[in-house]
Amino acid sequence: MWSIVVKVAAVVLSWLWRKSRIVCRYYWQRRQEFWQHFTEYARDLRPERFVTREIRVSTEEQYLNAEYDEDTWKVRLPKMCVVCGAPVDGAPLSESYQVENLTAPFWSVVAGTLAGFVLWMFVWKWFFLIGIVLGFAIGYGRHSMVKVKIKQWKCDKHRESTRFPRLRTFADFLIISVGSKELRQEFRHQRRGDRGDYVSYSAADCPAETYTPPVATPHRVADIEPIPLADEAHESVEVDLRERLDSSGENDSERPPL
């Protein structure tokens, strides 16, 4: 009887040991990604040079060159090198990626640690360790992948470079890290005509916008009669009286003889 119990316990402990190693390796290998995920909640910890080179798209919004359809992101970047930002002509490079969603693994550890701490304070001290272990185990079981398809351009110098783009997720966001600020700004201000074939688009659904500059009209100033000064007013009265006297004299003048 005891031999059976020992064998079962050995099998269970061996299984737990293998699983714990897998879970620890999973979190250790992604420690940098989890730190970046944490800094999304504390944005002041992120260096400004990284934030200004990140393209963010959300499943709740609509974009000219990005859409989320059937658990897959489809993005078309501007015609600029994704590494250095130089303008590039020619056909784009179509790449497919599998990006890990770290939201559930991150919050499972946080929730397990907090629950274990509360139970340690009010119930039993070993609940704190149990909560941490369960948080890591549940988080590993809830990790998932997001499919991403990107059409991008690379110059001849960076044709073989794999440094960019870097992809990660945060909640409903897909975050694309590129090599230049200019590419990020161009993506944010892309024109409707730059829309690629990764996204469905109909001109009837979104008609082209035209800009008509306003016609400049000259500013008309109202005519204002000047107010005469005191001396000018006095002179005008004298002239008026003199004209009246002259006109009355013409009426009283004698008629010419026949």
C-alpha positions as CSV (number, residue, x, y, z in Angstrom):
1,M,0.0,0.0,0.0
2,W,2.7,2.5,1.0
3,S,4.7,1.7,-2.1
4,I,1.7,2.7,-4.3
5,V,1.3,5.9,-2.4
6,V,5.0,6.7,-2.8
7,K,4.8,6.0,-6.5
8,V,1.8,8.2,-7.0
9,A,3.4,11.0,-4.9
10,A,6.6,10.7,-6.9
11,V,4.6,11.0,-10.2
12,V,2.7,14.0,-8.9
13,L,5.8,15.7,-7.6
14,S,7.6,15.1,-10.9
15,W,4.7,16.5,-12.9
16,L,4.6,19.6,-10.6
17,W,8.3,20.1,-11.0
18,R,8.1,20.0,-14.8
19,K,5.2,22.3,-14.9
20,S,6.8,24.7,-12.4
21,R,9.9,24.8,-14.5
22,I,7.9,25.6,-17.7
23,V,6.0,28.4,-15.9
24,C,9.1,29.9,-14.4
25,R,10.9,29.7,-17.8
26,Y,7.9,31.4,-19.5
27,Y,7.9,34.4,-17.2
28,W,11.7,34.7,-17.0
29,Q,12.1,34.7,-20.7
30,R,9.5,37.4,-21.0
31,R,10.6,39.6,-18.1
32,Q,11.4,42.5,-20.4
33,E,8.0,42.3,-22.1
34,F,6.2,42.2,-18.8
35,W,8.2,45.2,-17.6
36,Q,7.1,47.1,-20.8
37,H,3.5,46.0,-20.1
38,F,3.7,47.3,-16.6
39,T,5.1,50.7,-17.8
40,E,1.9,51.1,-19.9
41,Y,0.1,51.7,-16.6
42,A,3.0,54.0,-15.4
43,R,3.8,55.9,-18.5
44,D,6.3,58.2,-16.7
45,L,8.7,55.2,-16.5
46,R,8.9,54.8,-20.3
47,P,11.7,56.8,-22.0
48,E,10.3,59.5,-24.4
49,R,12.5,58.3,-27.3
50,F,10.6,55.0,-27.3
51,V,7.1,56.5,-27.0
52,T,7.6,58.9,-30.0
53,R,8.5,55.9,-32.3
54,E,5.4,53.8,-31.4
55,I,2.4,53.3,-33.7
56,R,-0.7,52.5,-31.7
57,V,-3.9,51.1,-33.2
58,S,-7.0,50.0,-31.2
59,T,-9.8,47.5,-32.0
60,E,-12.3,50.2,-31.0
61,E,-11.3,52.7,-33.6
62,Q,-11.1,52.9,-37.4
63,Y,-8.0,53.7,-39.4
64,L,-7.1,54.2,-43.0
65,N,-4.4,51.5,-43.1
66,A,-5.2,49.2,-40.2
67,E,-8.0,47.0,-39.3
68,Y,-8.8,44.1,-36.9
69,D,-10.7,41.3,-38.5
70,E,-11.3,37.8,-37.3
71,D,-8.6,37.8,-34.6
72,T,-6.1,39.2,-37.1
73,W,-4.5,42.6,-37.4
74,K,-3.8,43.8,-40.9
75,V,-1.6,46.9,-41.1
76,R,0.0,48.7,-44.1
77,L,2.8,51.0,-43.2
78,P,3.8,54.1,-45.2
79,K,6.3,53.9,-48.1
80,M,9.2,54.5,-45.9
81,C,12.0,52.3,-44.6
82,V,10.7,50.8,-41.3
83,V,14.2,51.0,-39.9
84,C,15.6,54.4,-40.9
85,G,12.5,56.2,-42.3
86,A,14.0,56.9,-45.7
87,P,11.4,57.0,-48.6
88,V,11.3,53.8,-50.5
89,D,9.8,52.8,-53.9
90,G,8.9,49.3,-55.1
91,A,6.8,46.5,-53.9
92,P,6.2,46.1,-50.1
93,L,7.3,43.2,-47.9
94,S,4.4,41.1,-46.6
95,E,5.2,39.7,-43.2
96,S,3.1,37.6,-40.7
97,Y,3.7,37.6,-37.0
98,Q,2.5,35.9,-33.9
99,V,2.3,38.4,-31.0
100,E,1.7,37.3,-27.5
101,N,-1.1,39.0,-25.5
102,L,0.4,39.5,-22.0
103,T,-2.7,41.1,-20.4
104,A,-4.1,37.9,-18.8
105,P,-0.8,36.5,-17.6
106,F,0.1,39.9,-16.0
107,W,-3.1,40.4,-14.2
108,S,-3.4,36.8,-13.0
109,V,-0.1,37.2,-11.1
110,V,-1.3,40.5,-9.6
111,A,-4.7,39.1,-8.6
112,G,-3.2,36.0,-7.1
113,T,-0.7,37.9,-5.1
114,L,-3.2,40.4,-3.7
115,A,-5.7,37.6,-2.9
116,G,-3.0,35.6,-1.1
117,F,-1.9,38.7,0.8
118,V,-5.5,39.3,2.0
119,L,-5.9,35.7,3.1
120,W,-2.6,35.7,4.8
121,M,-3.7,38.8,6.9
122,F,-7.0,37.3,8.0
123,V,-6.9,33.5,7.5
124,W,-3.6,31.7,7.2
125,K,-0.1,32.8,6.5
126,W,0.6,30.1,3.9
127,F,-2.2,31.5,1.7
128,F,0.2,34.2,0.5
129,L,2.6,31.7,-1.1
130,I,-0.3,29.7,-2.5
131,G,-1.8,32.8,-4.1
132,I,1.5,33.7,-5.8
133,V,1.9,30.1,-7.1
134,L,-1.7,29.9,-8.4
135,G,-1.4,33.4,-10.0
136,F,1.6,32.3,-12.0
137,A,0.0,29.0,-13.0
138,I,-3.3,30.5,-14.0
139,G,-1.5,33.3,-15.9
140,Y,0.5,30.8,-17.9
141,G,-2.6,28.9,-18.8
142,R,-4.4,32.0,-20.0
143,H,-1.7,33.3,-22.4
144,S,-2.8,33.7,-26.0
145,M,-1.4,34.8,-29.3
146,V,-2.6,37.5,-31.8
147,K,-2.0,37.2,-35.5
148,V,-0.6,40.3,-37.2
149,K,0.0,40.8,-41.0
150,I,2.1,43.9,-41.9
151,K,3.0,45.3,-45.3
152,Q,6.2,47.3,-44.9
153,W,9.1,48.8,-46.9
154,K,12.8,48.5,-46.3
155,C,15.6,50.2,-48.0
156,D,18.5,48.3,-49.6
157,K,20.7,49.0,-46.6
158,H,18.3,47.5,-44.1
159,R,16.8,44.8,-46.4
160,E,18.0,42.0,-44.1
161,S,17.5,43.8,-40.8
162,T,15.1,42.3,-38.3
163,R,15.4,45.0,-35.6
164,F,12.2,46.6,-36.7
165,P,9.2,46.5,-36.5
166,R,8.8,45.3,-32.9
167,L,5.3,44.3,-32.0
168,R,3.5,43.9,-28.7
169,T,-0.1,44.2,-27.4
170,F,-1.7,46.1,-24.5
171,A,-5.4,45.5,-23.7
172,D,-7.1,46.3,-27.1
173,F,-4.1,48.0,-28.6
174,L,-1.5,46.8,-31.1
175,I,1.8,48.7,-30.6
176,I,4.2,48.8,-33.5
177,S,7.7,50.1,-32.7
178,V,9.5,51.6,-35.7
179,G,12.9,53.1,-36.3
180,S,12.0,56.7,-37.0
181,K,9.6,59.4,-35.7
182,E,8.8,60.5,-39.3
183,L,7.3,57.1,-40.2
184,R,5.0,57.3,-37.1
185,Q,3.9,60.8,-38.0
186,E,3.3,59.8,-41.6
187,F,1.1,56.8,-40.5
188,R,-1.0,59.1,-38.4
189,H,-1.5,61.6,-41.2
190,Q,-1.8,59.2,-44.1
191,R,-4.2,60.3,-46.9
192,R,-7.1,58.3,-48.0
193,G,-5.4,57.5,-51.3
194,D,-2.6,55.8,-49.5
195,R,-4.9,53.0,-48.3
196,G,-3.5,49.6,-49.1
197,D,-5.1,46.4,-50.2
198,Y,-5.0,44.9,-46.7
199,V,-8.1,46.8,-45.8
200,S,-11.5,46.9,-47.4
201,Y,-12.4,50.2,-48.8
202,S,-15.2,51.7,-50.9
203,A,-15.2,55.2,-52.3
204,A,-19.0,55.3,-51.8
205,D,-18.6,54.6,-48.1
206,C,-16.0,57.3,-47.6
207,P,-16.2,59.9,-50.3
208,A,-13.2,62.0,-51.1
209,E,-13.0,65.3,-49.3
210,T,-12.2,68.5,-51.1
211,Y,-11.1,71.7,-49.6
212,T,-12.4,75.0,-50.9
213,P,-10.5,78.1,-49.6
214,P,-12.8,80.9,-48.5
215,V,-13.1,83.9,-50.9
216,A,-11.5,87.0,-49.4
217,T,-13.9,90.0,-49.4
218,P,-12.5,93.5,-49.0
219,H,-13.3,95.1,-45.8
220,R,-15.5,98.1,-46.5
221,V,-15.2,101.0,-44.1
222,A,-18.3,103.1,-43.5
223,D,-18.2,106.7,-44.7
224,I,-18.2,109.0,-41.7
225,E,-18.7,112.7,-42.1
226,P,-16.0,114.7,-40.4
227,I,-17.1,116.9,-37.5
228,P,-16.2,120.5,-38.2
229,L,-14.1,122.4,-35.6
230,A,-15.4,125.5,-33.9
231,D,-13.6,127.9,-36.2
232,E,-14.6,126.0,-39.3
233,A,-18.2,126.0,-38.2
234,H,-18.2,129.8,-37.6
235,E,-16.7,130.4,-41.1
236,S,-19.3,128.2,-42.7
237,V,-22.1,130.1,-41.0
238,E,-20.7,133.5,-42.3
239,V,-20.4,132.1,-45.8
240,D,-23.9,130.9,-45.7
241,L,-25.2,134.2,-44.5
242,R,-23.2,136.0,-47.2
243,E,-24.7,133.8,-49.9
244,R,-28.2,134.5,-48.7
245,L,-27.6,138.2,-48.8
246,D,-26.3,138.0,-52.3
247,S,-29.2,136.0,-53.5
248,S,-31.7,138.5,-51.9
249,G,-29.9,141.4,-53.6
250,E,-30.3,139.7,-57.0
251,N,-34.1,139.4,-56.4
252,D,-34.4,143.2,-55.5
253,S,-32.4,144.5,-58.4
254,E,-34.2,146.6,-61.0
255,R,-35.4,145.1,-64.2
256,P,-33.4,146.2,-67.3
257,P,-35.1,148.9,-69.4
258,L,-37.1,147.8,-72.3
